[in-house]
Amino acid sequence: MTGEASVAAGSTIDALGQFELHPVLGHLGEALRFSQSPLFMLIAAAVVLVFLYVGMRPAAVVPGRLQAAAEISYDFVHDLAVSTIGENGATFFPFVFAIFFFILAGNYLGLLPFSFTYTSHIAVTFGLAIMVFVISILASIRFQGVGFLKHFLPAGTPVWLAPLLVPIEIISFLSRPVSLSIRLFANMVAGHVLLEVFAGFTIMLAGLGAFGHVLAIAPIAINIALTALELLVGVLQAYVFAILTCIYLREAVAH
Amino acid sequence: MYRTPRLFLFAAPLAAVPGRAVAAGMPQLNFHDPLLIGQVVWGAVIFGGFYLALSRFALPRVERVLTNRRTRIQNDLDVARKAKAEADRASAELLSARHEAAEQARAHVERIQSEARTNAESYAAETAKRLEAEIASAETRITQSREQALSSLSEIATSTTQDLVSRLIGTQDEQTVASAVKRVSA
């Protein structure tokens, strides 16, 4: 959610104003095209790296809480990568880890007041999805050569079906980055618009006098529930993005 | 599962609050905004840096700690397994030694028992032999005494008869008496 007063104190709610980009650092930010979105990307990356650094600093055999949390996040993504991708999973583990925590940190940072959710921008999620797409194609060529093209005609298909199946397979392959990016983008936008709209209801009701003050409790209660839901959605969408990345990479490295 | 009611919730207020919210369009789709493309470029740079920091420094550090722990646990387990094997061997040795000692003791007892039995048997046999010899010698002595007694019996009988005869008839014929006694006692 954004802290900028995007709720017009009146009859309308500007639910989309929170997604507007503004340059930070004044003219320098404007010249460098540096908006609050990259700023929060930097913060997210820093938070994850500091978490890992501080957590692993004791390097104890019997971990404390923070170290256990760092190790659990490592093991969680490592198991995900290795069990999904297979024996080459360890190669792609840092990539999957970066994807998962970049999205997770972005989703969760966006839930803080006065912050910005960079995963609510289709340009960002599409950029991530295209990166996954390109890397999986490069991995396919690296591990299978041109032979990976035979995935477009599933084994055992009658030849006369090929003219029908091959275009379908190609379209489904090309639609991967689209579905991957729109899923994350739409979930984030929907959640934040909802939060904004119900917060706007509270302000509008509060303008109705004493009776409105009482009624205004209802949207606040809904927003609390929505925040809990967004916590779930934030980790779920990061997980979905990461596991789909792993599945695409498994196809790429499988023989 | 959770999406359907959520999307419904999403759609309801948008339908209820028409106007600027929808008409203004989404800032995410305003591709003329240089900041929109700028965030993608910046995002690529930041994500690349994030990936490098993770893969070069942060994640290997975690890996090292985890490997350390695994090897340490493995080593401790190995030591414990070795100690257990040693203890097992010592216990087996102890058992076999005890078994051996028990065998030896039993053999010892048996030997002593059989020795005692042999001793007793030989002592009994000796005693029996000695008694038999004594019996035999006693019998010999008895036989001798009887023979002696029997041989002196005819003399006593002859002299007694001579005495009797001489008292009865006042005369005596030694030869006749002796032959008569012999005839009677034969």
Interface residues (C-beta under 8 A of the other chain):
Chain A: T12 I13 D14 A15 L16 G17 F19 E20 L21 H22 P23 L32 R33 F34 S35 S37 P38 M41 L42 A45 V48 L49 L52 Y53 M56 A59 A60 V61 Q67 A70 E71 Y74 D75 F93 P94 F95 F97 A98 F102 Y118 S120 H121 I122 A123 V124 G127 L128 M131 F185 V189 A190 G191 V193 L194 V197 F198 G200 F201 L229 L232 V233
Chain B: Y2 R6 L7 L9 F10 P13 L14 V17 G19 R20 A21 A24 G25 M26 P27 Q28 L29 F31 D33 P34 L35 L36 I37 G38 Q39 V40 V41 W42 G43 A44 I46 F47 G49 F50 Y51 A53 L54 S55 A58 L59 R61 V62 E63 R64 V65 L66 N68 R69 R72
